[in-house]
Amino acid sequence: MWNRLKENLPKHWNTTRIENRYGGGIPDVHICADGFSFWVELKVTKTNRIAISSHQVGWNYAYYRSGGVSFYLVTPLLSPHLYLFEGRYGRELKEHGLATTGSGTVVPCAWSGEGWSGLIEAMTSGRDRVGNSGSGFGTIGSGVGGNDNNWNSNSNIDHQELNKPLEKNQKLNLKNI
């Protein structure tokens, strides 16, 4: 699926494929499109079930809560159909997969289609998403700032320490942060 995605993206976009076999939930692809960056988790499924790890759910939701943009791009193995879901819906995708109701997928789908036409626009339509206080597609969580964005972290950051100027050749002591 990575090769299909890469050949259908504009050539001037910066794309980085992440090979992370050790968990942590970081998505498969980072894309910077004309100054707008986002992450994409690629999923191929043989059935309506989508294999999403708890780490992937957590990472994408924390990223969403921090104002970041991420997606799950899903395709059934024997179909040209593609489904694009916002990263914040990982838990729902894990539970419901591609199950449908009379009007579409159970999980809100940002875009779907047979082929790649329209996918680029759907991924970049959220350019104004960060800081948007509206509702629906493109809003961010209320937890921006502080430790509530660190879904698995117990660390406390002393922002006063980070803002102190360093003397020449002095290193920041991370133990005090």
C-alpha positions in Angstrom: 0.0 0.0 0.0 3.0 2.3 0.7 4.1 2.1 -2.9 0.6 2.9 -4.2 0.3 5.9 -1.9 3.7 7.3 -2.8 3.1 7.1 -6.5 -0.2 8.9 -6.2 1.1 11.8 -4.0 2.4 15.0 -5.6 6.1 14.6 -6.2 7.1 17.8 -4.4 5.6 16.6 -1.1 8.1 15.3 1.5 7.2 11.8 2.5 9.0 9.6 5.0 8.2 6.0 5.5 8.6 4.9 9.2 9.8 1.4 9.8 8.9 0.8 13.4 8.6 -2.9 14.3 8.9 -2.3 18.0 5.6 -0.7 18.8 4.9 2.8 20.2 2.1 3.4 17.8 3.9 5.9 15.5 2.1 5.9 12.1 3.7 4.4 9.0 4.1 7.6 7.0 4.9 11.3 7.8 3.9 13.7 5.0 4.7 17.4 4.7 2.5 18.9 2.0 3.4 22.6 1.2 4.1 23.4 4.9 1.2 21.3 6.3 2.4 18.1 8.0 0.4 15.0 9.0 0.8 11.3 9.7 -0.9 8.3 7.9 -1.3 4.8 9.3 -1.7 2.4 6.4 -4.0 -0.6 6.9 -4.9 -3.4 4.5 -7.6 -5.8 5.6 -9.0 -9.1 4.4 -12.3 -8.6 6.2 -14.2 -5.6 7.7 -12.0 -6.0 10.8 -9.0 -3.6 11.0 -6.0 -4.7 13.1 -5.1 -1.6 15.1 -2.9 -1.9 18.2 -3.7 -0.1 21.5 -0.4 1.8 21.0 -1.7 3.1 17.6 -5.0 4.1 19.2 -3.2 5.9 22.0 -0.6 7.7 19.8 -3.1 8.9 17.3 -5.6 10.2 19.9 -2.8 11.9 21.9 -1.6 13.6 18.7 -5.1 14.7 17.9 -5.6 16.1 21.4 -2.4 18.1 20.9 -3.8 19.7 17.7 -1.9 17.4 15.3 -3.4 15.8 12.2 -3.3 12.1 11.5 -5.2 9.5 9.5 -5.9 5.8 9.0 -5.9 5.0 5.3 -7.6 1.6 4.9 -8.1 -0.6 1.9 -9.7 -4.1 1.6 -7.2 -6.5 0.1 -9.2 -7.4 -3.0 -10.8 -4.1 -3.7 -9.6 -0.7 -5.2 -11.8 1.1 -2.6 -10.0 3.3 -0.1 -11.3 4.7 3.2 -9.7 7.7 5.1 -10.5 8.1 8.8 -9.2 10.8 11.1 -6.7 9.5 13.6 -8.9 10.3 16.6 -11.2 7.5 15.6 -8.7 4.7 16.2 -10.6 3.2 19.1 -13.9 3.1 17.1 -12.1 1.6 14.1 -10.5 -1.1 16.3 -14.0 -2.0 17.6 -16.2 -1.6 14.4 -13.7 -1.8 11.5 -15.3 -1.2 8.2 -18.8 -2.2 9.4 -21.5 -0.3 7.6 -25.0 1.1 8.3 -27.5 2.0 5.6 -25.7 5.4 5.1 -22.1 4.4 5.2 -19.4 3.2 7.7 -20.3 3.1 11.4 -17.1 5.1 12.1 -17.2 8.6 10.5 -15.2 8.5 7.3 -13.4 11.6 6.2 -13.3 10.3 2.6 -13.8 7.1 0.6 -13.6 6.2 -3.0 -12.4 3.8 -5.6 -9.1 5.1 -6.7 -7.0 8.1 -5.5 -9.0 11.0 -6.9 -10.1 13.2 -4.1 -7.9 11.6 -1.5 -5.2 14.4 -1.7 -7.9 17.1 -1.1 -9.4 15.1 1.8 -6.0 14.8 3.6 -5.1 18.5 3.1 -8.6 20.0 3.8 -7.7 20.2 7.5 -5.0 22.8 7.0 -6.9 25.2 9.3 -7.6 22.4 11.8 -5.0 23.4 14.4 -6.5 26.0 16.8 -9.9 25.6 15.2 -12.5 25.9 17.9 -15.5 24.8 15.7 -17.1 21.4 15.8 -17.0 18.4 13.6 -14.3 17.5 11.1 -11.2 19.6 11.9 -11.6 20.3 15.5 -9.1 19.5 18.2 -9.5 18.3 21.7 -9.6 20.6 24.7 -6.4 19.1 26.2 -3.9 21.3 24.4 -0.9 22.0 26.7 0.3 20.3 29.9 0.7 16.7 30.6 -2.7 15.5 29.5 -1.4 15.2 26.0 1.2 12.6 27.1 -1.1 9.6 27.1 1.5 7.3 28.7 3.8 9.7 30.4 4.3 10.5 34.1 6.8 13.2 33.5 6.5 16.8 34.7 8.1 19.5 32.6 9.5 22.7 34.3 9.0 25.2 31.5 10.9 27.8 33.6 14.0 25.6 33.4 13.6 25.2 29.6 13.4 29.0 29.1 16.6 29.8 31.0 19.5 30.9 28.7 22.4 28.6 28.5 26.0 29.8 28.8 28.4 29.0 26.0 29.2 25.3 25.9 26.8 24.6 28.8 24.4 21.6 28.4 20.8 21.6 29.7 20.5 19.3 32.6 17.5 17.2 31.7 17.4 15.6 35.2 16.0 18.8 36.6 13.2 19.1 34.1 
